[in-house]
């Protein structure tokens, strides 16, 4: 995700009086205004509720709130019934037999793929450039750590860095370089007949398209020890650079795999 969201159009808000101080602290941390009421002055609100932190789009046709929940909903379904090591994501990062790579998710977003990989045994470093999206992700992680079923794996297998992943990858020492880097750049615009999910609609409007995907791949190729995996829409062009050494193609999503050893031979 890009971190260039227009802060002047985003504010922090809470309707819970006891959370007003926490909301003010969050607004100060993100350098965002604290809204007194959910009016039309702002396009987006980070809303602190009693249950969680949510991102709300304002306007008459706005979709519902966006938030991170690792304990229920679609992520809980993916953990229990997503196909385990046979699912495309697991095969793309190379999970096989006793091999469980450590992964750097350089575009973590709302954390779904990172969470699935952690559930399959991977140590995952999550990197998200957007402070707003990173706040949603941090809130979801903190709530998940208290869950009896998944709290342990969240605490031990997932680490979050809210920073520019290109800089982070450049600064890693040889000992810190991950075996696998996962890239999931902001999807290109789609036609009206193929609208993206609610969460991505909100994030695309908030963050805009990511114009630096080529830089991500270049840095990932220099940093990963074994492979880079790029998640793309099934019919989208590959990122600029060397051709993928392999692909895993699903109904709507494609994983382009750049195996370092094969790229060297090429």
C-alpha positions as CSV (number, residue, x, y, z in Angstrom):
1,X,0.0,0.0,0.0
2,X,1.2,3.5,-0.7
3,X,1.4,5.9,2.3
4,X,0.3,9.0,0.3
5,X,-3.2,9.1,1.6
6,X,-4.6,12.7,1.8
7,X,-4.4,13.3,5.5
8,X,-6.5,16.5,5.2
9,X,-9.5,14.3,4.2
10,X,-9.0,11.8,7.0
11,X,-9.8,12.3,10.7
12,X,-10.1,10.3,13.9
13,X,-13.4,10.1,15.7
14,X,-15.1,8.3,18.5
15,X,-18.6,8.5,19.8
16,X,-17.6,6.9,23.1
17,X,-16.8,9.5,25.7
18,X,-14.5,7.2,27.7
19,X,-12.4,6.6,24.5
20,X,-11.9,10.3,23.7
21,X,-8.4,10.5,25.2
22,X,-7.3,7.3,23.3
23,X,-8.8,8.8,20.1
24,X,-6.9,12.1,20.7
25,X,-3.6,10.1,21.2
26,X,-4.2,8.2,18.0
27,X,-4.9,11.4,16.1
28,X,-1.7,13.0,17.4
29,X,0.3,9.9,16.6
30,X,-1.0,9.9,13.0
31,X,-0.9,13.7,12.6
32,X,-4.6,13.7,11.8
33,X,-7.4,16.0,13.1
34,X,-9.7,14.7,15.8
35,X,-13.3,15.2,14.6
36,X,-16.0,16.3,17.0
37,X,-18.8,14.7,15.0
38,X,-19.0,12.4,11.9
39,X,-20.0,15.2,9.4
40,X,-19.1,15.8,5.8
41,X,-15.9,17.7,6.3
42,X,-13.8,14.5,6.0
43,X,-13.9,11.8,3.3
44,X,-12.7,9.1,5.8
45,X,-12.9,8.6,9.5
46,X,-10.8,6.3,11.7
47,X,-13.5,5.4,14.2
48,X,-12.6,4.1,17.6
49,X,-15.4,1.9,18.9
50,X,-15.6,-0.1,22.1
51,X,-14.8,-3.3,20.1
52,X,-12.1,-2.1,17.6
53,X,-10.7,0.5,15.2
54,X,-12.6,0.9,12.0
55,X,-12.1,2.9,8.8
56,X,-15.3,4.6,7.5
57,X,-15.9,6.1,4.2
58,X,-18.2,9.1,4.3
59,X,-21.0,9.8,1.8
60,X,-24.4,8.4,0.8
61,X,-23.1,5.4,-1.1
62,X,-20.2,4.6,1.1
63,X,-19.5,0.9,1.8
64,X,-19.5,-0.4,5.4
65,X,-16.6,-0.1,7.8
66,X,-13.2,-1.7,7.1
67,X,-11.4,-3.3,10.0
68,X,-9.0,-6.2,10.8
69,X,-10.3,-9.3,12.6
70,X,-8.2,-12.4,12.7
71,X,-10.5,-14.3,15.0
72,X,-13.8,-14.3,13.1
73,X,-15.2,-13.9,9.6
74,X,-13.3,-14.6,6.4
75,X,-9.8,-15.0,8.0
76,X,-11.1,-17.5,10.5
77,X,-12.6,-19.4,7.5
78,X,-9.4,-19.3,5.6
79,X,-7.5,-20.6,8.6
80,X,-9.9,-23.5,9.1
81,X,-11.1,-24.3,5.6
82,X,-8.7,-22.5,3.2
83,X,-7.0,-25.6,2.0
84,X,-3.9,-25.7,4.2
85,X,-0.7,-26.3,2.3
86,X,-2.6,-27.1,-0.9
87,X,-3.9,-23.6,-1.3
88,X,-2.2,-21.4,-4.0
89,X,-0.5,-19.0,-1.6
90,X,1.2,-21.8,0.4
91,X,2.4,-23.5,-2.8
92,X,3.6,-20.1,-4.2
93,X,5.9,-19.4,-1.2
94,X,7.2,-23.0,-1.3
95,X,5.7,-24.7,1.7
96,X,6.5,-28.4,1.1
97,X,7.3,-31.3,3.4
98,X,9.3,-30.0,6.3
99,X,10.3,-26.8,4.6
100,X,8.6,-23.7,6.2
101,X,10.3,-20.5,5.0
102,X,10.4,-17.2,6.8
103,X,8.5,-14.6,4.8
104,X,8.6,-10.8,4.5
105,X,5.2,-9.5,3.4
106,X,6.3,-6.2,1.9
107,X,2.8,-4.9,1.2
108,X,0.9,-6.3,4.2
109,X,-2.3,-4.3,3.7
110,X,-5.0,-5.8,6.0
111,X,-2.8,-8.8,6.8
112,X,-4.8,-11.7,5.4
113,X,-2.1,-13.5,3.5
114,X,0.4,-12.9,6.4
115,X,-2.0,-14.4,8.8
116,X,-2.6,-17.5,6.7
117,X,1.1,-18.1,6.3
118,X,1.6,-17.7,10.0
119,X,-1.1,-20.3,10.7
120,X,0.8,-22.6,8.4
121,X,3.9,-22.3,10.4
122,X,5.8,-19.4,8.8
123,X,7.5,-16.6,10.6
124,X,6.2,-13.5,8.9
125,X,7.5,-9.9,9.0
126,X,4.6,-7.6,7.9
127,X,5.5,-4.3,6.4
128,X,2.8,-1.6,5.6
129,X,3.7,1.8,4.4
130,X,0.3,3.5,5.2
131,X,0.1,4.7,8.8
132,X,-3.7,4.6,8.6
133,X,-3.8,1.0,7.3
134,X,-1.0,0.1,9.7
135,X,-3.1,1.4,12.6
136,X,-6.0,-0.9,11.5
137,X,-3.6,-3.8,11.3
138,X,-2.0,-3.1,14.6
139,X,-5.4,-2.9,16.3
140,X,-6.3,-6.3,14.8
141,X,-3.1,-7.9,16.0
142,X,-3.4,-6.6,19.5
143,X,-6.9,-7.9,19.8
144,X,-5.9,-11.3,18.4
145,X,-3.1,-11.8,20.9
146,X,-5.8,-12.2,23.6
147,X,-7.7,-14.9,21.7
148,X,-7.3,-18.3,23.4
149,X,-7.1,-20.1,20.1
150,X,-4.7,-18.0,18.0
151,X,-3.2,-15.6,20.4
152,X,0.0,-17.6,20.8
153,X,0.8,-17.9,17.1
154,X,0.0,-14.2,16.5
155,X,2.5,-13.2,19.2
156,X,5.2,-15.6,18.1
157,X,4.9,-15.6,14.3
158,X,3.8,-12.1,13.2
159,X,5.7,-8.9,13.5
160,X,4.5,-5.6,12.1
161,X,6.7,-2.7,10.7
162,X,4.9,0.4,9.6
163,X,7.4,1.8,7.3
164,X,8.5,1.9,3.6
165,X,9.4,-1.7,2.7
166,X,11.8,-0.5,0.1
167,X,13.9,1.2,2.7
168,X,13.6,-1.7,5.1
169,X,14.7,-4.2,2.5
170,X,17.7,-2.1,1.6
171,X,18.8,-1.8,5.2
172,X,18.6,-5.5,6.1
173,X,21.8,-7.2,6.9
174,X,22.6,-10.5,5.2
175,X,21.6,-12.4,8.3
176,X,18.2,-10.6,8.4
177,X,17.3,-11.2,4.7
178,X,14.2,-13.3,4.4
179,X,14.0,-16.5,2.4
180,X,10.7,-15.4,0.7
181,X,9.3,-11.9,-0.1
182,X,5.6,-11.6,-0.8
183,X,4.4,-8.6,-2.9
184,X,0.8,-7.7,-3.3
185,X,0.7,-4.3,-5.0
186,X,-2.4,-2.3,-5.2
187,X,-4.5,-3.9,-8.0
188,X,-5.0,-1.8,-11.1
189,X,-8.4,-0.3,-11.7
190,X,-11.1,-2.7,-12.8
191,X,-14.2,-2.3,-14.9
192,X,-17.7,-1.9,-13.5
193,X,-18.3,-5.6,-14.3
194,X,-15.5,-6.7,-12.1
195,X,-15.7,-4.5,-9.0
196,X,-13.2,-5.3,-6.2
197,X,-14.2,-6.2,-2.7
198,X,-15.5,-3.6,-0.2
199,X,-12.1,-3.4,1.6
200,X,-10.2,-2.8,-1.6
201,X,-12.7,-0.2,-2.8
202,X,-12.1,1.8,0.3
203,X,-8.3,1.4,0.3
204,X,-8.1,2.3,-3.4
205,X,-10.0,5.5,-2.9
206,X,-8.1,6.4,0.2
207,X,-4.6,5.5,-1.0
208,X,-4.8,5.8,-4.8
209,X,-2.9,3.5,-7.1
210,X,0.7,2.5,-6.1
211,X,3.0,4.0,-8.7
212,X,6.1,2.4,-7.2
213,X,5.5,-1.3,-7.8
214,X,8.6,-1.6,-10.0
215,X,10.8,-0.4,-7.3
216,X,9.3,-2.9,-4.9
217,X,10.2,-5.8,-7.2
218,X,13.7,-4.5,-7.8
219,X,14.4,-4.2,-4.1
220,X,12.8,-7.6,-3.4
221,X,15.0,-9.3,-6.0
222,X,18.1,-7.9,-4.3
223,X,16.9,-8.9,-0.8
224,X,15.1,-12.3,-0.9
225,X,17.4,-15.3,-0.4
226,X,15.2,-17.8,-2.3
227,X,12.2,-16.4,-4.1
228,X,9.8,-13.5,-4.6
229,X,6.1,-14.1,-4.9
230,X,3.9,-11.4,-6.6
231,X,0.2,-11.6,-6.2
232,X,-1.7,-10.2,-9.2
233,X,-5.1,-10.3,-10.8
234,X,-5.3,-13.3,-13.1
235,X,-5.2,-11.3,-16.3
236,X,-2.9,-8.4,-15.2
237,X,0.5,-7.8,-16.7
238,X,3.5,-9.0,-14.7
239,X,5.5,-6.3,-13.0
240,X,8.3,-4.8,-15.0
241,X,11.5,-6.7,-14.7
242,X,12.6,-10.3,-15.4
243,X,10.0,-12.8,-16.5
244,X,8.6,-15.0,-13.7
245,X,10.2,-18.4,-13.4
246,X,6.8,-20.0,-12.6
247,X,3.1,-19.0,-12.2
248,X,0.2,-20.4,-10.2
249,X,-3.0,-19.3,-11.8
250,X,-6.4,-19.4,-10.1
251,X,-9.9,-18.2,-11.2
252,X,-9.3,-14.6,-10.3
253,X,-5.8,-14.4,-8.8
254,X,-2.3,-15.3,-10.2
255,X,0.9,-15.8,-8.3
256,X,4.1,-14.9,-10.2
257,X,7.1,-16.7,-8.7
258,X,10.7,-15.5,-9.2
259,X,13.0,-18.2,-8.0
260,X,16.5,-16.7,-7.4
261,X,18.4,-19.8,-8.6
262,X,16.5,-20.0,-11.8
263,X,16.9,-16.3,-12.4
264,X,20.6,-16.6,-12.0
265,X,20.8,-19.3,-14.6
266,X,18.7,-17.3,-17.0
